[in-house]
Amino acid sequence: MSDHTAPHAAHRVEAAAALGALGIVYGDIGTSPLYALKEAVKAASGGSGVPEAAAVVGAVSVILWSLVLVVSVKYAILIMRADNRGEGGIVAMLALLRARDAKPGTWRAVLLVGGLVGAALLYGDGAITPAISVLSAVEGLKVDEPGLAPFVLPITVTVLIVLFLAQRLGTASIGRIFGPIMLVWFAMLALLGLHGIAEAPAILGALDPRAAIAFMLHAGPGIAFAILGAAFLAVTGGEAMYADMGHFGAAPIRLSWFALVLPCLALNYLGQGGLLLAQPAAIDNPFYQLAPDWLHYPLVVFATAATVIASQAIISGAFSLTQQSIQLGFLPKMHIVHTAADEIGQIYLPLVNWLLAAATLGAVLAFGSSDALAGAYGIAVSALMAITTVLAALVAVQWGFPLAAVLAVNGLFFVVDLVFFAANAAKLFEGGWFPLTLAFVVAFLMLTWRRGTHLIETQRAGMREPESRLVAACEGHLDGAGGKLLRLPTAAAYLGASTSGLPLPLTQFVRINRALQKRVLLISVATSELPRVSSEARVAVLPVGEGIDRVILTYGFDEAPCVPDGIGTALERGLLSDVDLATLTYIVGRETVMASPSTRGFARWRRNVFALLARNSERTAVYFGVPTAQAVELGLEIEL
């Protein structure tokens, strides 16, 4: 490739990534105009039926400058700098801060708890976003024909059920059209907005931040907080810029935002505001009434498609977050289906999918309308944004940025986050309790699992024998009981949780059979603090002696571990020999956790919760990609 064509090719790749980001990163925030301005103007009007011009201009100005301050400056310019080798999100940040193995009582342990709460809040947001997005799109049916109102809920439920049923098929094929569809969606937002601005050009006064400040000061604290809580609906989804950074890269995400998404959103919000200045009675659904009558029903279909894409992005994000949490030891192993062999991010987790479906459908049926759901929306995301700001500040300090500068910049945004959180907290009893309850349950399970696995590993360490004892037994052909240790003419790989000492299944096997395979691999799978690990760093082989080798496989927290592939890599690189993958037997432990009254610092009821999670977690052999026909499980009992 010539020097002239290389830059053009790079620009094409970046443009393609920017187009792909439209469907995945900006689906949520891109469908916010369906409901955000309506709620903000209602709040600015104090709940009265017909909004005054000052309330409309003030609400639009608050939304526009919230987008600039929170999404453009905070996320696009500031937070996206805190990347972990290109990967973003709460879990990536926790790994960057090395909080995973924090000891209880340390400041890193406090960070870990805060970070896990932040991750849990994403699940609460993930249940509400599809509900309010699809419901608000389908509600467009009522604009021309109020008699269709009874059909809104059944249609919404049907669309969501089909969406969750389709997850098992993967999104590799249809995902390619998400970007172009959302490109048309944003273009339509801009065109509708221009039509509304033409009706009342005075709405352009909302571009002046003084309009927002003046109205908020004049309205009083009660209405000001209500406006902020409603306006925050317009910025929810902005956190996806950081969470999805690893899939598209920072540059394409910023390009999409500043070149297309922000201008189109601004035009649409201005257009809705212009419509309300000209026709205040359109407050029931200003988005749809921006369009001519003949376009309403096609627009309902298009808006529903856009909200389905936004919902798909949220669901895929929940799958990715769960996989990362499992890898880092925050959640038990779950069944993961890889729906596309050539794309690492294409995964499906049945349990997560159906729990999320139950929560989403429950929200739709319980709240019944987008207006009611608006009270439940925002509180989880505002709390998540505050946590993200704190963690980003710590990352900046860790990287050597001046403390004073970090405190000044991040401190300012943290105050903004707290203001938005306080405004959304006012909606706690209007529905805000729903996502917070979901987040509390997930955070509790994460912390319980981490605490339980730490105690289990302490138990394992006390039971684990040193390698030297096995080597000595092999050299003397004696087992631990004084009998002769038979060497079998086969090869076996023993999976263990530690990179030192003998795996407990091996000790169990030798004790029961008084024998050991002639070729033995001690397999340990480690998770790096990096999102992905290079193939050169994937495998380390340490000779133990007497035909025994320790194989340490390292995977990033965004990768799916596969033990047979790792052993294959070691064979290709000449690090191992005398191993046939086709005949290798994999021996793993199947642990049964038994509650013990002697365990301190872990309440009995909580131990029972951990034991339940452990019993229902994915089998080790399946999770690590071991062929079923070559796997042997040995039962082990561990007291907790």
Order of alpha helices (4+ residues) and beta strands (2+ residues): alpha-alpha-alpha-alpha-alpha-alpha-alpha-alpha-alpha-alpha-alpha-alpha-alpha-alpha-alpha-alpha-alpha-beta-beta-alpha-alpha-alpha-alpha-alpha-alpha-beta-alpha-beta-beta-beta-alpha-beta-alpha-alpha-beta
